[in-house]
Amino acid sequence: MTMSDARRHTRLRKCFQVKLHQKVPSVLDVLLEGATVYLSQGGAFIKTEDWGFFKPHESMDLTFLLPPDFTGQDTTIGLQGSAIVSRVDRLREGIAVEFINELRQFRPTTML
C-alpha cells in the first residue's frame, strides 16, 4: 500500500493564499500568511515563512483565498474554518494541518 492509498481524500496540488489566525494565550491574536502546497477535504500543507511559530496539536482558524480564475466568480472568495497543526516541517518550511470539519463545510467570508 502506498501513501496515497492510505489517504482518505485526494490531494490537490494548487497554490492558494491562506491567512492563519492563531489565538495565543496572554498574547494578542496573531495573523500570519502562507500558501498551500497541497489541499484536500481533510487538510493541507501550508508553506509559510512563520513555520517556526507553530507547534503540533495547536488549533487555529484559517481562511483560504480562492481567486476568480479558480472559482469563476467576479471576486476572490474566502473560505474560513478551523484546523489543528499535525506537523511542523522545518525542511519544507511549512505546516501540515488537519481540518476540524471537511473543507466543503468551511464558511464563505467577505473579510479579505
Jmol script that loads the backbone (N, CA, C; Angstrom):
load data "model"
ATOM      1  N   MET A   1       0.844  -1.174   0.000  1.00  0.00           N
ATOM      2  CA  MET A   1       0.000   0.000   0.000  1.00  0.00           C
ATOM      3  C   MET A   1       0.887   1.234   0.000  1.00  0.00           C
ATOM      4  N   THR A   2       0.638   2.143  -0.914  1.00  0.00           N
ATOM      5  CA  THR A   2       1.415   3.377  -0.963  1.00  0.00           C
ATOM      6  C   THR A   2       0.770   4.425  -0.071  1.00  0.00           C
ATOM      7  N   MET A   3       1.516   5.527   0.152  1.00  0.00           N
ATOM      8  CA  MET A   3       0.997   6.601   0.990  1.00  0.00           C
ATOM      9  C   MET A   3      -0.300   7.160   0.432  1.00  0.00           C
ATOM     10  N   SER A   4      -0.400   7.305  -0.894  1.00  0.00           N
ATOM     11  CA  SER A   4      -1.624   7.858  -1.479  1.00  0.00           C
ATOM     12  C   SER A   4      -2.806   6.904  -1.300  1.00  0.00           C
ATOM     13  N   ASP A   5      -2.551   5.587  -1.229  1.00  0.00           N
ATOM     14  CA  ASP A   5      -3.632   4.628  -0.993  1.00  0.00           C
ATOM     15  C   ASP A   5      -4.222   4.790   0.399  1.00  0.00           C
ATOM     16  N   ALA A   6      -3.406   5.230   1.347  1.00  0.00           N
ATOM     17  CA  ALA A   6      -3.843   5.351   2.731  1.00  0.00           C
ATOM     18  C   ALA A   6      -4.598   6.650   2.987  1.00  0.00           C
ATOM     19  N   ARG A   7      -4.547   7.599   2.107  1.00  0.00           N
ATOM     20  CA  ARG A   7      -5.212   8.889   2.309  1.00  0.00           C
ATOM     21  C   ARG A   7      -6.718   8.743   2.121  1.00  0.00           C
ATOM     22  N   ARG A   8      -7.456   9.440   2.974  1.00  0.00           N
ATOM     23  CA  ARG A   8      -8.917   9.412   2.883  1.00  0.00           C
ATOM     24  C   ARG A   8      -9.433  10.297   1.751  1.00  0.00           C
ATOM     25  N   HIS A   9      -8.681  11.363   1.452  1.00  0.00           N
ATOM     26  CA  HIS A   9      -9.124  12.331   0.447  1.00  0.00           C
ATOM     27  C   HIS A   9      -8.016  12.566  -0.577  1.00  0.00           C
ATOM     28  N   THR A  10      -8.415  12.821  -1.795  1.00  0.00           N
ATOM     29  CA  THR A  10      -7.464  13.152  -2.846  1.00  0.00           C
ATOM     30  C   THR A  10      -6.872  14.531  -2.591  1.00  0.00           C
ATOM     31  N   ARG A  11      -5.560  14.646  -2.790  1.00  0.00           N
ATOM     32  CA  ARG A  11      -4.889  15.929  -2.599  1.00  0.00           C
ATOM     33  C   ARG A  11      -4.808  16.675  -3.921  1.00  0.00           C
ATOM     34  N   LEU A  12      -5.059  17.964  -3.849  1.00  0.00           N
ATOM     35  CA  LEU A  12      -4.939  18.857  -4.986  1.00  0.00           C
ATOM     36  C   LEU A  12      -3.654  19.654  -4.801  1.00  0.00           C
ATOM     37  N   ARG A  13      -2.767  19.590  -5.781  1.00  0.00           N
ATOM     38  CA  ARG A  13      -1.534  20.378  -5.711  1.00  0.00           C
ATOM     39  C   ARG A  13      -1.834  21.723  -6.364  1.00  0.00           C
ATOM     40  N   LYS A  14      -2.188  22.688  -5.529  1.00  0.00           N
ATOM     41  CA  LYS A  14      -2.614  24.002  -6.013  1.00  0.00           C
ATOM     42  C   LYS A  14      -2.211  25.055  -4.986  1.00  0.00           C
ATOM     43  N   CYS A  15      -1.741  26.201  -5.462  1.00  0.00           N
ATOM     44  CA  CYS A  15      -1.311  27.279  -4.586  1.00  0.00           C
ATOM     45  C   CYS A  15      -2.458  28.266  -4.355  1.00  0.00           C
ATOM     46  N   PHE A  16      -2.937  28.317  -3.115  1.00  0.00           N
ATOM     47  CA  PHE A  16      -3.924  29.311  -2.695  1.00  0.00           C
ATOM     48  C   PHE A  16      -3.322  30.083  -1.527  1.00  0.00           C
ATOM     49  N   GLN A  17      -3.541  31.382  -1.508  1.00  0.00           N
ATOM     50  CA  GLN A  17      -3.107  32.177  -0.363  1.00  0.00           C
ATOM     51  C   GLN A  17      -3.964  31.794   0.840  1.00  0.00           C
ATOM     52  N   VAL A  18      -3.329  31.799   2.031  1.00  0.00           N
ATOM     53  CA  VAL A  18      -4.021  31.422   3.262  1.00  0.00           C
ATOM     54  C   VAL A  18      -3.685  32.429   4.346  1.00  0.00           C
ATOM     55  N   LYS A  19      -4.702  32.846   5.080  1.00  0.00           N
ATOM     56  CA  LYS A  19      -4.499  33.673   6.268  1.00  0.00           C
ATOM     57  C   LYS A  19      -4.675  32.758   7.472  1.00  0.00           C
ATOM     58  N   LEU A  20      -3.681  32.747   8.352  1.00  0.00           N
ATOM     59  CA  LEU A  20      -3.676  31.873   9.530  1.00  0.00           C
ATOM     60  C   LEU A  20      -3.892  32.733  10.768  1.00  0.00           C
ATOM     61  N   HIS A  21      -4.942  32.470  11.499  1.00  0.00           N
ATOM     62  CA  HIS A  21      -5.280  33.244  12.694  1.00  0.00           C
ATOM     63  C   HIS A  21      -5.125  32.363  13.913  1.00  0.00           C
ATOM     64  N   GLN A  22      -4.137  32.696  14.722  1.00  0.00           N
ATOM     65  CA  GLN A  22      -3.859  31.880  15.897  1.00  0.00           C
ATOM     66  C   GLN A  22      -4.076  32.704  17.153  1.00  0.00           C
ATOM     67  N   LYS A  23      -4.819  32.145  18.092  1.00  0.00           N
ATOM     68  CA  LYS A  23      -5.037  32.806  19.377  1.00  0.00           C
ATOM     69  C   LYS A  23      -4.016  32.260  20.366  1.00  0.00           C
ATOM     70  N   VAL A  24      -3.117  33.126  20.770  1.00  0.00           N
ATOM     71  CA  VAL A  24      -2.048  32.725  21.677  1.00  0.00           C
ATOM     72  C   VAL A  24      -2.404  33.224  23.070  1.00  0.00           C
ATOM     73  N   PRO A  25      -2.444  32.321  24.086  1.00  0.00           N
ATOM     74  CA  PRO A  25      -2.782  32.749  25.442  1.00  0.00           C
ATOM     75  C   PRO A  25      -1.860  33.872  25.913  1.00  0.00           C
ATOM     76  N   SER A  26      -2.444  34.857  26.545  1.00  0.00           N
ATOM     77  CA  SER A  26      -1.766  36.019  27.137  1.00  0.00           C
ATOM     78  C   SER A  26      -0.989  36.854  26.118  1.00  0.00           C
ATOM     79  N   VAL A  27      -1.314  36.692  24.842  1.00  0.00           N
ATOM     80  CA  VAL A  27      -0.714  37.498  23.782  1.00  0.00           C
ATOM     81  C   VAL A  27      -1.854  37.913  22.852  1.00  0.00           C
ATOM     82  N   LEU A  28      -1.657  38.987  22.143  1.00  0.00           N
ATOM     83  CA  LEU A  28      -2.672  39.391  21.174  1.00  0.00           C
ATOM     84  C   LEU A  28      -2.858  38.309  20.120  1.00  0.00           C
ATOM     85  N   ASP A  29      -4.009  38.325  19.474  1.00  0.00           N
ATOM     86  CA  ASP A  29      -4.232  37.399  18.359  1.00  0.00           C
ATOM     87  C   ASP A  29      -3.139  37.609  17.316  1.00  0.00           C
ATOM     88  N   VAL A  30      -2.732  36.537  16.687  1.00  0.00           N
ATOM     89  CA  VAL A  30      -1.667  36.593  15.694  1.00  0.00           C
ATOM     90  C   VAL A  30      -2.245  36.225  14.335  1.00  0.00           C
ATOM     91  N   LEU A  31      -1.997  37.068  13.333  1.00  0.00           N
ATOM     92  CA  LEU A  31      -2.450  36.796  11.977  1.00  0.00           C
ATOM     93  C   LEU A  31      -1.216  36.620  11.096  1.00  0.00           C
ATOM     94  N   LEU A  32      -1.065  35.435  10.510  1.00  0.00           N
ATOM     95  CA  LEU A  32       0.077  35.110   9.657  1.00  0.00           C
ATOM     96  C   LEU A  32      -0.430  34.735   8.280  1.00  0.00           C
ATOM     97  N   GLU A  33       0.482  34.648   7.327  1.00  0.00           N
ATOM     98  CA  GLU A  33       0.093  34.300   5.964  1.00  0.00           C
ATOM     99  C   GLU A  33       0.933  33.156   5.437  1.00  0.00           C
ATOM    100  N   GLY A  34       0.379  32.459   4.463  1.00  0.00           N
ATOM    101  CA  GLY A  34       1.085  31.365   3.820  1.00  0.00           C
ATOM    102  C   GLY A  34       0.413  31.042   2.505  1.00  0.00           C
ATOM    103  N   ALA A  35       0.830  29.926   1.913  1.00  0.00           N
ATOM    104  CA  ALA A  35       0.243  29.466   0.650  1.00  0.00           C
ATOM    105  C   ALA A  35       0.199  27.944   0.664  1.00  0.00           C
ATOM    106  N   THR A  36      -0.876  27.392   0.140  1.00  0.00           N
ATOM    107  CA  THR A  36      -0.996  25.939   0.113  1.00  0.00           C
ATOM    108  C   THR A  36      -0.032  25.332  -0.902  1.00  0.00           C
ATOM    109  N   VAL A  37       0.473  24.167  -0.562  1.00  0.00           N
ATOM    110  CA  VAL A  37       1.220  23.335  -1.490  1.00  0.00           C
ATOM    111  C   VAL A  37       0.296  22.207  -1.927  1.00  0.00           C
ATOM    112  N   TYR A  38      -0.379  21.613  -0.938  1.00  0.00           N
ATOM    113  CA  TYR A  38      -1.385  20.573  -1.163  1.00  0.00           C
ATOM    114  C   TYR A  38      -2.639  20.951  -0.388  1.00  0.00           C
ATOM    115  N   LEU A  39      -3.780  20.554  -0.914  1.00  0.00           N
ATOM    116  CA  LEU A  39      -5.058  20.823  -0.272  1.00  0.00           C
ATOM    117  C   LEU A  39      -5.985  19.648  -0.535  1.00  0.00           C
ATOM    118  N   SER A  40      -6.694  19.201   0.505  1.00  0.00           N
ATOM    119  CA  SER A  40      -7.696  18.145   0.340  1.00  0.00           C
ATOM    120  C   SER A  40      -8.890  18.492   1.215  1.00  0.00           C
ATOM    121  N   GLN A  41      -9.917  17.661   1.187  1.00  0.00           N
ATOM    122  CA  GLN A  41     -11.083  17.881   2.042  1.00  0.00           C
ATOM    123  C   GLN A  41     -10.722  17.768   3.525  1.00  0.00           C
ATOM    124  N   GLY A  42      -9.667  17.024   3.841  1.00  0.00           N
ATOM    125  CA  GLY A  42      -9.325  16.771   5.250  1.00  0.00           C
ATOM    126  C   GLY A  42      -8.188  17.599   5.815  1.00  0.00           C
ATOM    127  N   GLY A  43      -7.414  18.267   4.954  1.00  0.00           N
ATOM    128  CA  GLY A  43      -6.293  19.025   5.478  1.00  0.00           C
ATOM    129  C   GLY A  43      -5.473  19.671   4.372  1.00  0.00           C
ATOM    130  N   ALA A  44      -4.332  20.246   4.770  1.00  0.00           N
ATOM    131  CA  ALA A  44      -3.488  20.948   3.805  1.00  0.00           C
ATOM    132  C   ALA A  44      -2.055  20.993   4.303  1.00  0.00           C
ATOM    133  N   PHE A  45      -1.142  21.205   3.361  1.00  0.00           N
ATOM    134  CA  PHE A  45       0.225  21.561   3.720  1.00  0.00           C
ATOM    135  C   PHE A  45       0.390  23.011   3.295  1.00  0.00           C
ATOM    136  N   ILE A  46       0.794  23.843   4.246  1.00  0.00           N
ATOM    137  CA  ILE A  46       0.889  25.282   4.016  1.00  0.00           C
ATOM    138  C   ILE A  46       2.332  25.729   4.199  1.00  0.00           C
ATOM    139  N   LYS A  47       2.879  26.314   3.167  1.00  0.00           N
ATOM    140  CA  LYS A  47       4.228  26.871   3.233  1.00  0.00           C
ATOM    141  C   LYS A  47       4.099  28.281   3.800  1.00  0.00           C
ATOM    142  N   THR A  48       4.895  28.581   4.829  1.00  0.00           N
ATOM    143  CA  THR A  48       4.846  29.895   5.452  1.00  0.00           C
ATOM    144  C   THR A  48       6.209  30.260   6.022  1.00  0.00           C
ATOM    145  N   GLU A  49       6.575  31.515   5.889  1.00  0.00           N
ATOM    146  CA  GLU A  49       7.837  31.983   6.455  1.00  0.00           C
ATOM    147  C   GLU A  49       7.824  31.861   7.976  1.00  0.00           C
ATOM    148  N   ASP A  50       6.637  31.804   8.558  1.00  0.00           N
ATOM    149  CA  ASP A  50       6.476  31.766  10.009  1.00  0.00           C
ATOM    150  C   ASP A  50       6.294  30.354  10.551  1.00  0.00           C
ATOM    151  N   TRP A  51       6.764  29.347   9.814  1.00  0.00           N
ATOM    152  CA  TRP A  51       6.559  27.941  10.198  1.00  0.00           C
ATOM    153  C   TRP A  51       7.059  27.655  11.616  1.00  0.00           C
ATOM    154  N   GLY A  52       8.130  28.283  12.047  1.00  0.00           N
ATOM    155  CA  GLY A  52       8.697  28.021  13.374  1.00  0.00           C
ATOM    156  C   GLY A  52       7.837  28.515  14.522  1.00  0.00           C
ATOM    157  N   PHE A  53       6.825  29.301  14.214  1.00  0.00           N
ATOM    158  CA  PHE A  53       5.922  29.832  15.224  1.00  0.00           C
ATOM    159  C   PHE A  53       4.929  28.777  15.720  1.00  0.00           C
ATOM    160  N   PHE A  54       4.723  27.735  14.911  1.00  0.00           N
ATOM    161  CA  PHE A  54       3.692  26.743  15.198  1.00  0.00           C
ATOM    162  C   PHE A  54       4.236  25.526  15.922  1.00  0.00           C
ATOM    163  N   LYS A  55       3.337  24.861  16.653  1.00  0.00           N
ATOM    164  CA  LYS A  55       3.655  23.624  17.360  1.00  0.00           C
ATOM    165  C   LYS A  55       2.555  22.600  17.065  1.00  0.00           C
ATOM    166  N   PRO A  56       2.913  21.322  16.985  1.00  0.00           N
ATOM    167  CA  PRO A  56       1.885  20.295  16.765  1.00  0.00           C
ATOM    168  C   PRO A  56       0.785  20.365  17.832  1.00  0.00           C
ATOM    169  N   HIS A  57      -0.418  20.062  17.413  1.00  0.00           N
ATOM    170  CA  HIS A  57      -1.617  19.993  18.243  1.00  0.00           C
ATOM    171  C   HIS A  57      -2.217  21.366  18.567  1.00  0.00           C
ATOM    172  N   GLU A  58      -1.628  22.458  18.059  1.00  0.00           N
ATOM    173  CA  GLU A  58      -2.220  23.775  18.256  1.00  0.00           C
ATOM    174  C   GLU A  58      -3.384  23.947  17.295  1.00  0.00           C
ATOM    175  N   SER A  59      -4.398  24.668  17.747  1.00  0.00           N
ATOM    176  CA  SER A  59      -5.541  24.930  16.869  1.00  0.00           C
ATOM    177  C   SER A  59      -5.442  26.345  16.311  1.00  0.00           C
ATOM    178  N   MET A  60      -6.106  26.540  15.187  1.00  0.00           N
ATOM    179  CA  MET A  60      -6.098  27.847  14.540  1.00  0.00           C
ATOM    180  C   MET A  60      -7.328  27.972  13.663  1.00  0.00           C
ATOM    181  N   ASP A  61      -7.648  29.206  13.315  1.00  0.00           N
ATOM    182  CA  ASP A  61      -8.642  29.479  12.287  1.00  0.00           C
ATOM    183  C   ASP A  61      -7.860  29.853  11.042  1.00  0.00           C
ATOM    184  N   LEU A  62      -8.360  29.469   9.892  1.00  0.00           N
ATOM    185  CA  LEU A  62      -7.687  29.845   8.661  1.00  0.00           C
ATOM    186  C   LEU A  62      -8.701  30.200   7.596  1.00  0.00           C
ATOM    187  N   THR A  63      -8.234  31.017   6.664  1.00  0.00           N
ATOM    188  CA  THR A  63      -9.067  31.445   5.549  1.00  0.00           C
ATOM    189  C   THR A  63      -8.303  31.210   4.261  1.00  0.00           C
ATOM    190  N   PHE A  64      -8.866  30.399   3.383  1.00  0.00           N
ATOM    191  CA  PHE A  64      -8.299  30.169   2.062  1.00  0.00           C
ATOM    192  C   PHE A  64      -8.869  31.218   1.118  1.00  0.00           C
ATOM    193  N   LEU A  65      -8.010  31.841   0.336  1.00  0.00           N
ATOM    194  CA  LEU A  65      -8.446  32.850  -0.621  1.00  0.00           C
ATOM    195  C   LEU A  65      -8.460  32.224  -2.013  1.00  0.00           C
ATOM    196  N   LEU A  66      -9.653  32.017  -2.535  1.00  0.00           N
ATOM    197  CA  LEU A  66      -9.825  31.373  -3.837  1.00  0.00           C
ATOM    198  C   LEU A  66     -10.038  32.455  -4.897  1.00  0.00           C
ATOM    199  N   PRO A  67      -9.105  32.574  -5.841  1.00  0.00           N
ATOM    200  CA  PRO A  67      -9.177  33.653  -6.836  1.00  0.00           C
ATOM    201  C   PRO A  67     -10.271  33.414  -7.878  1.00  0.00           C
ATOM    202  N   PRO A  68     -10.696  34.501  -8.530  1.00  0.00           N
ATOM    203  CA  PRO A  68     -11.760  34.396  -9.542  1.00  0.00           C
ATOM    204  C   PRO A  68     -11.449  33.404 -10.662  1.00  0.00           C
ATOM    205  N   ASP A  69     -10.188  33.293 -11.072  1.00  0.00           N
ATOM    206  CA  ASP A  69      -9.883  32.368 -12.167  1.00  0.00           C
ATOM    207  C   ASP A  69     -10.067  30.906 -11.758  1.00  0.00           C
ATOM    208  N   PHE A  70     -10.108  30.626 -10.453  1.00  0.00           N
ATOM    209  CA  PHE A  70     -10.361  29.263  -9.977  1.00  0.00           C
ATOM    210  C   PHE A  70     -11.857  29.012  -9.779  1.00  0.00           C
ATOM    211  N   THR A  71     -12.568  30.028  -9.257  1.00  0.00           N
ATOM    212  CA  THR A  71     -13.976  29.833  -8.906  1.00  0.00           C
ATOM    213  C   THR A  71     -14.949  30.229 -10.011  1.00  0.00           C
ATOM    214  N   GLY A  72     -14.488  31.058 -10.955  1.00  0.00           N
ATOM    215  CA  GLY A  72     -15.395  31.553 -11.985  1.00  0.00           C
ATOM    216  C   GLY A  72     -16.237  32.724 -11.505  1.00  0.00           C
ATOM    217  N   GLN A  73     -16.001  33.210 -10.303  1.00  0.00           N
ATOM    218  CA  GLN A  73     -16.729  34.354  -9.757  1.00  0.00           C
ATOM    219  C   GLN A  73     -16.022  35.654 -10.153  1.00  0.00           C
ATOM    220  N   ASP A  74     -16.635  36.783  -9.806  1.00  0.00           N
ATOM    221  CA  ASP A  74     -16.058  38.087 -10.142  1.00  0.00           C
ATOM    222  C   ASP A  74     -14.986  38.536  -9.150  1.00  0.00           C
ATOM    223  N   THR A  75     -15.044  38.011  -7.935  1.00  0.00           N
ATOM    224  CA  THR A  75     -14.101  38.433  -6.892  1.00  0.00           C
ATOM    225  C   THR A  75     -13.515  37.213  -6.191  1.00  0.00           C
ATOM    226  N   THR A  76     -12.486  37.456  -5.407  1.00  0.00           N
ATOM    227  CA  THR A  76     -11.878  36.404  -4.598  1.00  0.00           C
ATOM    228  C   THR A  76     -12.858  35.966  -3.521  1.00  0.00           C
ATOM    229  N   ILE A  77     -12.946  34.675  -3.304  1.00  0.00           N
ATOM    230  CA  ILE A  77     -13.829  34.113  -2.285  1.00  0.00           C
ATOM    231  C   ILE A  77     -12.964  33.580  -1.147  1.00  0.00           C
ATOM    232  N   GLY A  78     -13.339  33.907   0.076  1.00  0.00           N
ATOM    233  CA  GLY A  78     -12.652  33.369   1.238  1.00  0.00           C
ATOM    234  C   GLY A  78     -13.449  32.213   1.810  1.00  0.00           C
ATOM    235  N   LEU A  79     -12.758  31.134   2.172  1.00  0.00           N
ATOM    236  CA  LEU A  79     -13.390  30.006   2.863  1.00  0.00           C
ATOM    237  C   LEU A  79     -12.720  29.876   4.220  1.00  0.00           C
ATOM    238  N   GLN A  80     -13.503  29.992   5.281  1.00  0.00           N
ATOM    239  CA  GLN A  80     -12.970  30.048   6.636  1.00  0.00           C
ATOM    240  C   GLN A  80     -13.376  28.819   7.437  1.00  0.00           C
ATOM    241  N   GLY A  81     -12.404  28.288   8.174  1.00  0.00           N
ATOM    242  CA  GLY A  81     -12.653  27.137   9.035  1.00  0.00           C
ATOM    243  C   GLY A  81     -11.553  27.000  10.066  1.00  0.00           C
ATOM    244  N   SER A  82     -11.585  25.900  10.787  1.00  0.00           N
ATOM    245  CA  SER A  82     -10.619  25.661  11.858  1.00  0.00           C
ATOM    246  C   SER A  82      -9.801  24.419  11.561  1.00  0.00           C
ATOM    247  N   ALA A  83      -8.591  24.403  12.101  1.00  0.00           N
ATOM    248  CA  ALA A  83      -7.680  23.279  11.868  1.00  0.00           C
ATOM    249  C   ALA A  83      -6.777  23.083  13.073  1.00  0.00           C
ATOM    250  N   ILE A  84      -6.126  21.928  13.089  1.00  0.00           N
ATOM    251  CA  ILE A  84      -5.137  21.586  14.109  1.00  0.00           C
ATOM    252  C   ILE A  84      -3.824  21.307  13.384  1.00  0.00           C
ATOM    253  N   VAL A  85      -2.732  21.835  13.917  1.00  0.00           N
ATOM    254  CA  VAL A  85      -1.412  21.572  13.320  1.00  0.00           C
ATOM    255  C   VAL A  85      -1.052  20.118  13.610  1.00  0.00           C
ATOM    256  N   SER A  86      -0.831  19.347  12.565  1.00  0.00           N
ATOM    257  CA  SER A  86      -0.451  17.947  12.768  1.00  0.00           C
ATOM    258  C   SER A  86       1.063  17.758  12.682  1.00  0.00           C
ATOM    259  N   ARG A  87       1.736  18.672  11.957  1.00  0.00           N
ATOM    260  CA  ARG A  87       3.188  18.525  11.798  1.00  0.00           C
ATOM    261  C   ARG A  87       3.795  19.861  11.409  1.00  0.00           C
ATOM    262  N   VAL A  88       4.956  20.155  11.976  1.00  0.00           N
ATOM    263  CA  VAL A  88       5.746  21.312  11.562  1.00  0.00           C
ATOM    264  C   VAL A  88       6.933  20.756  10.792  1.00  0.00           C
ATOM    265  N   ASP A  89       7.096  21.197   9.551  1.00  0.00           N
ATOM    266  CA  ASP A  89       8.128  20.654   8.683  1.00  0.00           C
ATOM    267  C   ASP A  89       9.214  21.706   8.445  1.00  0.00           C
ATOM    268  N   ARG A  90      10.297  21.573   9.150  1.00  0.00           N
ATOM    269  CA  ARG A  90      11.400  22.525   9.077  1.00  0.00           C
ATOM    270  C   ARG A  90      12.061  22.514   7.696  1.00  0.00           C
ATOM    271  N   LEU A  91      12.223  21.338   7.111  1.00  0.00           N
ATOM    272  CA  LEU A  91      12.890  21.233   5.811  1.00  0.00           C
ATOM    273  C   LEU A  91      12.077  21.876   4.681  1.00  0.00           C
ATOM    274  N   ARG A  92      10.769  21.694   4.729  1.00  0.00           N
ATOM    275  CA  ARG A  92       9.898  22.245   3.676  1.00  0.00           C
ATOM    276  C   ARG A  92       9.349  23.615   4.044  1.00  0.00           C
ATOM    277  N   GLU A  93       9.734  24.109   5.236  1.00  0.00           N
ATOM    278  CA  GLU A  93       9.330  25.429   5.727  1.00  0.00           C
ATOM    279  C   GLU A  93       7.821  25.627   5.683  1.00  0.00           C
ATOM    280  N   GLY A  94       7.122  24.729   6.373  1.00  0.00           N
ATOM    281  CA  GLY A  94       5.672  24.833   6.399  1.00  0.00           C
ATOM    282  C   GLY A  94       5.062  23.979   7.482  1.00  0.00           C
ATOM    283  N   ILE A  95       3.738  23.926   7.460  1.00  0.00           N
ATOM    284  CA  ILE A  95       2.988  23.154   8.449  1.00  0.00           C
ATOM    285  C   ILE A  95       1.940  22.301   7.743  1.00  0.00           C
ATOM    286  N   ALA A  96       1.706  21.124   8.280  1.00  0.00           N
ATOM    287  CA  ALA A  96       0.604  20.274   7.840  1.00  0.00           C
ATOM    288  C   ALA A  96      -0.524  20.480   8.839  1.00  0.00           C
ATOM    289  N   VAL A  97      -1.727  20.682   8.342  1.00  0.00           N
ATOM    290  CA  VAL A  97      -2.881  20.880   9.219  1.00  0.00           C
ATOM    291  C   VAL A  97      -3.987  19.898   8.863  1.00  0.00           C
ATOM    292  N   GLU A  98      -4.732  19.502   9.877  1.00  0.00           N
ATOM    293  CA  GLU A  98      -5.940  18.694   9.696  1.00  0.00           C
ATOM    294  C   GLU A  98      -7.126  19.580  10.012  1.00  0.00           C
ATOM    295  N   PHE A  99      -8.098  19.599   9.122  1.00  0.00           N
ATOM    296  CA  PHE A  99      -9.278  20.424   9.338  1.00  0.00           C
ATOM    297  C   PHE A  99     -10.176  19.800  10.399  1.00  0.00           C
ATOM    298  N   ILE A 100     -10.799  20.648  11.200  1.00  0.00           N
ATOM    299  CA  ILE A 100     -11.770  20.181  12.201  1.00  0.00           C
ATOM    300  C   ILE A 100     -12.991  19.609  11.461  1.00  0.00           C
ATOM    301  N   ASN A 101     -13.467  20.332  10.449  1.00  0.00           N
ATOM    302  CA  ASN A 101     -14.542  19.873   9.559  1.00  0.00           C
ATOM    303  C   ASN A 101     -13.974  19.838   8.149  1.00  0.00           C
ATOM    304  N   GLU A 102     -14.556  19.051   7.280  1.00  0.00           N
ATOM    305  CA  GLU A 102     -14.067  18.977   5.910  1.00  0.00           C
ATOM    306  C   GLU A 102     -14.145  20.344   5.230  1.00  0.00           C
ATOM    307  N   LEU A 103     -13.299  20.540   4.254  1.00  0.00           N
ATOM    308  CA  LEU A 103     -13.213  21.807   3.535  1.00  0.00           C
ATOM    309  C   LEU A 103     -14.576  22.237   2.989  1.00  0.00           C
ATOM    310  N   ARG A 104     -15.377  21.296   2.521  1.00  0.00           N
ATOM    311  CA  ARG A 104     -16.696  21.636   1.958  1.00  0.00           C
ATOM    312  C   ARG A 104     -17.616  22.268   3.002  1.00  0.00           C
ATOM    313  N   GLN A 105     -17.270  22.144   4.290  1.00  0.00           N
ATOM    314  CA  GLN A 105     -18.079  22.733   5.355  1.00  0.00           C
ATOM    315  C   GLN A 105     -17.534  24.081   5.830  1.00  0.00           C
ATOM    316  N   PHE A 106     -16.443  24.562   5.227  1.00  0.00           N
ATOM    317  CA  PHE A 106     -15.910  25.866   5.581  1.00  0.00           C
ATOM    318  C   PHE A 106     -16.924  26.935   5.189  1.00  0.00           C
ATOM    319  N   ARG A 107     -16.914  28.040   5.924  1.00  0.00           N
ATOM    320  CA  ARG A 107     -17.858  29.121   5.713  1.00  0.00           C
ATOM    321  C   ARG A 107     -17.306  30.154   4.726  1.00  0.00           C
ATOM    322  N   PRO A 108     -18.121  30.590   3.766  1.00  0.00           N
ATOM    323  CA  PRO A 108     -17.694  31.684   2.897  1.00  0.00           C
ATOM    324  C   PRO A 108     -17.562  32.962   3.732  1.00  0.00           C
ATOM    325  N   THR A 109     -16.596  33.781   3.392  1.00  0.00           N
ATOM    326  CA  THR A 109     -16.397  35.019   4.135  1.00  0.00           C
ATOM    327  C   THR A 109     -16.041  36.132   3.174  1.00  0.00           C
ATOM    328  N   THR A 110     -16.403  37.343   3.554  1.00  0.00           N
ATOM    329  CA  THR A 110     -16.066  38.512   2.749  1.00  0.00           C
ATOM    330  C   THR A 110     -14.953  39.319   3.407  1.00  0.00           C
ATOM    331  N   MET A 111     -14.499  38.896   4.562  1.00  0.00           N
ATOM    332  CA  MET A 111     -13.419  39.591   5.270  1.00  0.00           C
ATOM    333  C   MET A 111     -12.083  39.210   4.663  1.00  0.00           C
ATOM    334  N   LEU A 112     -11.646  39.922   3.655  1.00  0.00           N
ATOM    335  CA  LEU A 112     -10.385  39.632   2.989  1.00  0.00           C
ATOM    336  C   LEU A 112      -9.440  40.722   3.267  1.00  0.00           C
TER     337      LEU A 112
END
end "model"
wireframe off; spacefill off
backbone 0.3
color backbone group
